[in-house]
Amino acid sequence: MKACISCKESMQRCMETHSFAYAHLYNDEKAMDMHIHDCYEIYYSISGGKQFLIDNCFYDIRDGDIFMINEFESHYLTQIDQQKHERIILSIDPEYLERLSTGATDLTRCFRFRDTEMPHRMRLSQDEQTRFVYLIHKLSSNEGLGEDILDQTVFLELMVFLNRAFDSRCSDQSAEKKEPSAHHTKVDEILSYINTHIREDLTLESLSSHFFLSQSYICRIFKADTGTTINKYITAKRITLSKSLLSQGCSVNEACEACGFNDYTNYLKAFTKAVGISPKKYAQYNS
């Protein structure tokens, strides 16, 4: 399998082929703003990543960390080392992974199960890092007759390996204790409040009133710690909720109202920009 040259190309190829794709990237691609997409994402840090914001969870990144992100989770690489930013990205069609799963082996578990201390991240041991990189290199060496079969075989081995590693950490919470966070504790409270009240009319004015802080101060500390603005974060969270509701069979109007958008035109514009298709088409494809 040939590696993609960008994260966007990897996602596009994944969805076009209804399977998976990967990219080995360096510091020649600008990190995306906070986003969501219709494929699972595996992010393996080789060097240069510093901080991830996934939904309302902050993660300090070390070399060898791996993150599993599903199609409903907004995420944003808030800090990177501009001199070096090497990583491997895998994009996976959720339906493809479900088809490869069996009654005894759910390969989607590492993307779906979130009742853990560190739900999105695994700190791979040196042996695990070596194994992961070996399998990626094995993918890149496949070519010629039977390439598609060999690619799927290696991919299956990779997903079994990752789910076993994930399960071992779920059964031993001591292996993944939540780290003391260095970012502003007030931002934690703001993130928690936003996620709890995402269906309501959230404005900068209402946040300022609730936390007894000036609007300018809230904007400043939020941007400093998350790398994005409050409005962008709220919009991403609402679109994440909207995708989930549409997938469950809600109508477009019901999803618009339930996820906190008070204006249908703004909802349509924001959803289409973030997801790439309209809410109506998304509902047709995913319900």
C-alpha positions in Angstrom: 0.0 0.0 0.0 1.3 3.4 -0.9 1.4 6.0 1.8 -0.6 9.2 1.4 1.1 12.5 1.4 -1.3 14.3 3.7 -3.9 13.7 6.4 -6.7 15.0 4.1 -5.6 12.6 1.3 -5.6 9.7 3.8 -9.2 10.5 4.9 -10.4 11.0 1.3 -8.8 7.7 0.1 -10.3 5.9 3.1 -13.8 7.0 2.4 -13.5 6.6 -1.4 -12.3 3.0 -1.1 -14.5 2.2 2.0 -11.5 0.6 3.7 -8.5 2.3 5.2 -5.5 4.4 4.3 -2.4 5.8 6.0 0.1 8.6 5.9 3.6 9.1 7.3 3.9 12.8 7.8 6.5 15.3 8.8 6.5 19.0 9.6 5.5 19.9 6.0 1.7 19.9 6.7 0.0 22.5 8.9 -2.0 20.9 11.7 -5.8 21.2 11.1 -8.1 23.4 13.2 -10.5 21.6 15.5 -12.4 19.1 13.3 -14.5 16.0 13.1 -14.7 13.5 10.2 -16.5 10.4 9.2 -13.7 8.0 9.6 -11.9 6.5 12.6 -8.4 8.0 13.1 -5.3 6.5 14.7 -2.6 9.1 15.4 0.9 7.7 16.3 3.3 10.3 17.6 7.0 9.8 16.5 8.2 13.3 17.5 7.1 16.9 17.8 3.6 16.6 19.1 3.0 18.4 22.4 -0.7 18.6 23.3 -4.0 17.1 22.0 -7.5 18.3 22.8 -10.0 15.5 22.1 -13.6 16.4 23.0 -13.0 17.9 26.5 -9.9 15.8 27.3 -6.4 17.3 27.3 -3.4 15.1 26.6 0.2 15.9 26.8 1.9 14.0 24.1 5.1 11.9 24.4 7.0 10.2 21.6 5.4 6.7 21.1 1.9 7.8 22.2 -1.0 6.5 20.1 -4.5 8.0 20.0 -7.7 6.4 18.8 -10.4 8.9 17.8 -13.9 8.0 16.5 -16.1 9.8 14.0 -18.1 11.7 16.7 -15.1 13.1 18.6 -13.9 16.7 17.8 -10.1 17.0 18.1 -7.3 19.4 17.7 -3.6 19.3 18.0 -3.2 22.4 20.1 0.6 22.5 20.4 3.4 21.2 18.1 7.1 21.6 17.8 7.6 23.7 14.6 11.0 22.2 14.1 9.9 18.6 14.0 6.4 17.0 13.8 6.6 13.4 12.6 3.6 11.1 13.0 1.7 8.3 11.3 -2.0 8.7 10.6 -4.4 5.8 9.8 -7.9 6.6 8.5 -10.4 3.8 8.8 -14.0 3.5 7.4 -16.1 2.5 10.5 -18.3 0.2 8.4 -15.3 -1.6 7.0 -13.9 -2.2 10.5 -17.3 -3.5 11.6 -17.5 -5.9 8.7 -14.0 -7.3 9.6 -15.1 -7.8 13.3 -16.6 -11.1 14.5 -18.9 -12.1 17.3 -15.9 -12.9 19.4 -13.6 -10.0 18.3 -14.9 -6.4 18.2 -12.2 -4.5 16.4 -14.1 -1.2 16.9 -13.8 -1.5 20.7 -10.7 0.8 21.0 -12.7 3.5 19.2 -15.9 3.1 21.1 -15.2 2.1 24.7 -14.6 5.3 26.7 -15.0 4.2 30.4 -11.3 4.5 31.1 -9.0 7.1 32.8 -7.3 8.0 29.5 -10.0 7.1 27.0 -8.2 8.1 23.8 -4.5 7.5 24.4 -2.2 4.6 25.0 1.4 5.0 26.0 3.1 2.2 24.0 6.0 0.4 25.5 9.2 0.2 23.5 8.3 -3.3 22.3 4.8 -2.2 21.3 6.2 0.8 19.4 8.6 -1.5 17.6 5.6 -3.8 16.7 3.4 -1.0 15.5 6.2 0.5 13.2 7.0 -3.0 11.9 3.4 -3.5 10.8 3.2 -0.1 9.2 6.4 -0.8 7.3 5.0 -4.2 6.3 2.0 -2.3 4.8 4.3 -0.1 2.7 6.2 -3.1 1.3 3.1 -4.8 -0.1 2.8 -4.4 -3.9 2.0 -6.4 -7.0 -0.3 -9.4 -7.2 -2.3 -10.0 -4.1 -1.4 -6.5 -2.6 -5.0 -5.9 -1.6 -5.2 -9.2 0.3 -1.9 -8.7 2.0 -2.9 -5.1 3.0 -6.0 -6.4 4.6 -4.1 -9.2 6.4 -1.6 -6.8 7.8 -4.4 -4.4 8.8 -6.2 -7.1 10.7 -3.1 -8.0 12.5 -2.6 -4.4 13.4 -6.1 -3.9 14.7 -6.0 -7.1 16.8 -2.7 -5.9 18.3 -4.1 -2.5 19.1 -7.3 -3.8 20.7 -5.3 -6.3 22.8 -3.1 -3.4 24.0 -6.2 -1.4 24.7 -8.0 -4.2 26.6 -4.9 -4.8 28.7 -5.0 -1.2 29.8 -8.7 -1.2 30.5 -8.3 -4.2 32.8 -5.4 -2.5 34.6 -6.3 1.2 35.3 -3.0 1.6 37.2 -1.2 1.6 33.9 -2.9 4.7 32.7 -3.3 7.2 35.5 -4.5 10.6 34.7 -1.7 13.1 34.8 -1.8 16.4 36.7 -2.7 19.0 34.1 -0.6 22.1 33.7 -3.2 24.1 32.0 -5.4 26.6 33.7 -7.9 24.9 36.1 -10.6 27.4 35.2 -10.5 26.2 31.6 -11.3 22.7 32.9 -14.4 24.1 34.5 -15.4 26.0 31.3 -15.0 22.9 29.1 -17.0 20.8 31.6 -19.8 23.4 31.7 -19.9 23.7 27.8 -20.1 19.9 27.4 -22.9 19.7 30.1 -24.9 22.5 28.6 -24.1 22.1 24.9 -27.8 21.7 24.0 -28.6 25.1 25.5 -28.0 28.7 24.3 -24.3 29.1 25.1 -22.9 32.5 24.6 -19.8 34.3 25.7 -22.1 36.6 27.8 -23.7 33.6 29.6 -20.3 32.0 30.3 -19.0 35.3 31.7 -22.0 35.6 33.9 -21.8 32.0 35.1 -18.1 32.1 36.0 -18.0 35.7 37.2 -15.2 36.5 34.8 -14.9 39.1 32.1 -15.4 38.0 28.5 -12.0 39.1 27.5 -10.3 37.1 30.3 -12.3 33.9 29.4 -11.4 34.3 25.7 -7.7 34.8 26.6 -7.3 31.8 28.9 -9.4 29.5 26.7 -7.4 30.4 23.6 -4.1 30.1 25.5 -4.8 26.6 26.8 -6.8 25.0 24.0 -5.3 26.8 21.0 -8.8 27.5 19.7 -11.7 29.9 20.4 -14.7 29.2 22.5 -17.1 29.7 19.6 -15.1 27.2 17.4 -15.1 24.7 20.2 -18.8 25.0 20.9 -19.6 24.7 17.1 -17.4 21.6 16.8 -19.1 20.0 19.9 -22.6 20.8 18.5 -21.8 19.3 15.1 -20.4 16.2 16.9 -23.7 15.9 18.8 -25.7 16.5 15.6 -23.9 13.7 13.7 -24.7 11.3 16.5 -28.4 12.3 16.5 -28.7 12.1 12.7 -27.2 8.6 12.9 -29.8 7.6 15.4 -32.6 8.6 13.1 -33.4 12.1 14.2 -34.6 14.5 11.5 -32.4 17.4 10.4 -34.7 19.9 12.1 -34.8 17.8 15.3 -31.0 17.6 15.3 -30.6 21.3 14.6 -32.8 22.2 17.6 -31.4 19.4 20.0 -27.7 20.3 19.5 -28.2 24.0 20.4 -28.2 25.7 17.0 -31.0 28.3 17.1 -30.7 29.2 13.4 -31.1 26.6 10.7 -29.1 28.5 8.2 -26.1 28.7 10.5 -26.5 25.1 11.3 -26.6 24.0 7.7 -23.6 26.2 6.8 -21.5 25.0 9.9 -22.3 21.3 9.4 -21.6 21.3 5.7 -18.3 23.1 6.2 -17.2 20.7 9.0 -18.4 17.4 7.6 -18.2 18.0 3.8 -21.9 17.2 3.1 -25.2 18.6 4.2 -27.0 17.2 7.3 -29.7 15.8 5.0 -27.2 13.8 2.9 -25.4 12.7 6.1 -28.6 11.4 7.6 -29.4 9.5 4.3 -25.9 7.8 4.3 -25.7 7.0 8.0 -29.1 6.4 9.5 
